[in-house]
Structures are given as C-alpha cells and as structure tokens.
C-alpha cells in the first residue's frame, strides 16, 4: 500500500482551500438597450430654425435695451427739469419783477419815489437847466466817470435806484438835495448830482440805473 498517495488523497479531501472553481458560467447583463445610438447629423431645416431663433432673441434684446435706455433718459431729463423748475422764481415773484410807473401827474422839476423788487426807485422830471448842467460836467471831476446821456433813456427823466453805494442807506430824494442839486445821504455825507453821480463823500460809485424802457410818453416799465 502506497502510504504517500493515501496521505495526499486524505489531505486533498480535508483541505478545501486548494479547490479551484471556474466562473465562466456567469452571465453578464446586456446594456445595449440603454446605450444611445450616435446623434444624426443636423438637417438644414434644424439649422435654419436655430439661426432664426437666435435672430429673434437678438432683436428682442436690442428692443429691450432701447426701451430701457429711453426710460432712463426720460427719467433723468424729467428729474433735471423738475430740479430747474424748483430754482425758477414763482409766478408771484415774476409779477413783481417788473413795475409800471405813471408819469402823468409829475410836473417838471418834481421827484417821486417808487418801489421795485423791494428797492426804492427815484424818478425826477428834470428841468432844462438840470439837463444842461449835468451834460456840462467834466469827466475829470467825477469819481465814477459817466456821461449824463449814458445814464438816461430820455434826458427829461432821471431814473435810478435810491440806495447809497457806500453802505446801502437810502439818500434823501427831496428836490435838489445836497451840494450838487441831486441826492444827499445824511448817514455818511455822500452827495450825488442831478444825474445820480457821486460827487462828494465816501460812496465809491454812482447810483445804479435799473433796466427800464418807455411804454409811452408818460409810462415807464422797470425790469
């Protein structure tokens, strides 16, 4: 009896770790059902549709862009106009911006005081002597040199703002006040002549002439 072969057989029977099994009988699933075939080439109709859709989107984008820009522009313009209107004077202020002065009852040699924008307006109906005297004043004698003819629209009428150019006082508007037959400011001793020009005292400038025009022979419009 071959003991070696017997031992080998017994060992093989008692040691299953040496058993080799083949797995060739396993069945793998078929996944062809889930696999997609290659996409067919795009047709010309499909490409045309894509191009048309892109053009529609582009036109829509441009339209929206123009509409938004127009709305923003209108909003900004409206805001600016409202801001400017706030700064504009009201109708009441505009109504006071001009004033009509009737000269019918003012005789030659008389003076009158009126109000324009809260400022006193001196109006004098000058005599021929007043006109000749002021026209003959040499420019070398004047601190603020101005010809009389440059300060009046009509030589018969002197129109000026009655505020002293020194410290803003109101000079006396009585007939031929001061040393030069015009206006006199008693606050600091400024003398103006019959053309409203500074002749003596601390005032540096002539009385201001407001913007005015003659509506007719006996009515002036100031402002």
CORKA-V213666 format. One record per helix or strand. SS is the DSSP state (H for helix, E for strand). FROM is the first residue (numbers start at 1). TO is the last residue. Records with the same first field share a line. If there is no record, write none. Layout:
# CORKA-V213666
SS: FROM-TO / FROM-TO
This chain:
# CORKA-V213666
H: 3-14 / 16-18 / 44-87 / 91-96 / 128-135 / 139-141 / 148-150
E: 99-102 / 111-116 / 119-125 / 157-161 / 172-177 / 182-185 / 190-192 / 198-200 / 212-216 / 219-222
